[in-house]
Amino acid sequence: MAQVKIIEMPGFTVVGVSVKTTNQGMQSQKDISNLWGLFVGQNLVAQIHDKTSPDIYCIYTDYESDFNGPYTTLLGCRVNSLRSIPNGLIARAIPASTYQVYRSTGKLPDSVVKTWAEIWRSGIKRKYIADFDVYGINTQNPEQTAVDTYVSI
């Protein structure tokens, strides 16, 4: 089981790219993998201006029901302002919330996939507003990483 803590977090804004997906038939793994390919392949992180940090956020939002229904995945960076949104990218405000935070350690993407499977089985009472993974300094070696997953509760 991933390490867990509970925190209050203020709202923030992210700029990046998104895809509508579902966990049915493992579609989300294909769609999110393709989204990462686009994000990294086109070096979109370099196009995002006024970042609060170099961390990459993988946000799950616009849930139509729960984790079994369609939702949007947004891959991007937190920004201080929306003065300059590059063509082809979108901005999204993430509201303040209480989060249950899980830490995944190990190989990417396996460690994060395993954590999400644990979350889905856990039965925790989720808000389904916005959940996200943070890929920071501890994810530079994909063989041994530490990724924090924030689940709104």
C-alpha positions in Angstrom: 0.0 0.0 0.0 1.2 3.5 -0.8 2.0 5.9 2.0 -1.0 8.1 2.8 -1.5 11.6 4.4 -4.4 14.1 4.4 -3.8 17.8 3.5 -5.8 21.0 2.7 -4.7 22.5 -0.5 -5.6 25.9 -2.0 -6.8 26.2 -5.6 -4.4 26.5 -8.4 -4.3 26.8 -12.2 -2.8 24.5 -14.7 -1.9 24.9 -18.4 -1.5 21.9 -20.7 -3.2 19.4 -23.0 -6.1 17.1 -22.3 -8.0 14.1 -23.5 -11.5 12.7 -22.6 -11.1 9.0 -21.5 -12.6 6.2 -19.5 -11.1 3.4 -17.4 -13.4 0.9 -19.2 -11.4 -1.6 -21.3 -8.1 -0.1 -20.1 -8.8 2.9 -22.5 -7.4 5.4 -20.1 -4.0 3.7 -20.1 -3.8 4.0 -23.9 -5.1 7.6 -24.0 -3.0 8.9 -21.1 0.1 7.2 -22.6 -0.6 8.9 -25.9 -1.1 12.2 -24.0 2.3 11.8 -22.3 3.8 11.0 -25.7 2.4 14.3 -27.1 3.5 16.3 -24.1 7.0 15.0 -24.0 7.4 14.6 -27.8 6.5 18.2 -28.5 8.3 19.5 -25.4 5.1 21.3 -24.3 6.6 21.9 -20.8 9.0 24.4 -22.4 6.0 26.2 -24.1 4.2 26.8 -20.8 5.0 30.3 -19.4 5.1 31.5 -15.8 5.3 28.1 -14.2 5.3 27.9 -10.4 7.8 24.9 -10.7 9.0 22.4 -13.3 6.7 19.8 -11.8 4.3 18.1 -14.2 0.7 17.6 -13.1 -1.5 14.8 -14.5 -5.0 15.9 -13.5 -8.2 13.8 -13.6 -11.4 16.0 -13.7 -14.8 16.5 -15.3 -15.9 13.1 -14.0 -19.3 12.2 -15.4 -20.0 9.8 -12.5 -17.2 8.0 -10.6 -14.0 6.3 -11.7 -16.0 3.9 -13.9 -17.4 6.7 -16.1 -15.8 9.1 -18.6 -13.5 11.9 -17.3 -10.9 14.3 -18.6 -7.2 13.9 -18.1 -5.1 17.1 -18.3 -1.3 17.0 -18.5 0.5 20.2 -17.7 2.1 22.6 -15.3 0.9 24.9 -12.5 1.1 28.5 -13.5 1.1 31.9 -11.7 -1.0 33.6 -14.3 -2.9 33.1 -17.6 -1.3 36.0 -19.4 0.1 33.7 -22.2 -1.6 30.4 -23.1 0.2 28.9 -26.1 -1.9 27.9 -29.1 -3.2 24.3 -28.7 -3.0 24.4 -24.9 -5.8 24.9 -22.4 -6.0 26.3 -18.9 -8.0 24.8 -16.0 -8.6 26.1 -12.5 -8.4 23.4 -9.8 -10.5 24.3 -6.8 -9.3 24.2 -3.2 -10.0 20.9 -1.5 -9.0 18.4 1.1 -6.9 15.7 -0.4 -5.8 12.2 0.6 -2.2 12.0 -0.7 -0.6 8.7 -1.7 3.1 8.2 -2.5 3.9 5.7 -5.2 7.5 4.5 -5.3 9.2 2.3 -7.9 9.1 2.0 -11.7 7.0 4.2 -13.9 4.2 3.9 -14.9 3.7 0.6 -12.9 4.0 2.2 -9.4 1.3 4.9 -10.2 -1.0 2.3 -11.9 -0.7 0.1 -8.8 -1.6 3.1 -6.5 -4.7 4.0 -8.6 -5.8 0.4 -8.4 -5.5 0.5 -4.6 -7.5 3.8 -4.5 -10.3 2.3 -6.6 -10.5 -0.8 -4.3 -10.2 1.3 -1.1 -13.8 2.6 -1.0 -12.6 6.0 0.2 -15.3 8.7 -0.1 -14.1 10.8 -3.0 -15.4 14.2 -4.3 -14.7 13.5 -8.0 -13.9 17.1 -8.6 -10.2 17.0 -9.4 -7.5 14.4 -8.6 -3.9 14.5 -9.7 -0.5 13.0 -9.8 2.6 15.2 -9.4 5.7 14.3 -11.3 8.5 16.3 -9.7 12.2 16.0 -9.1 11.9 12.5 -7.8 10.7 11.2 -11.2 13.8 11.9 -13.3 14.8 8.2 -13.2 11.8 6.2 -14.4 13.2 3.0 -12.9 13.0 4.4 -9.3 10.6 7.2 -8.7 8.4 8.8 -6.1 5.1 10.3 -7.4 2.4 11.9 -5.2 -1.2 11.2 -6.0 -3.8 13.6 -4.6 -7.4 12.4 -4.3 -10.1 14.9 -3.4 -12.1 13.8 -0.4 
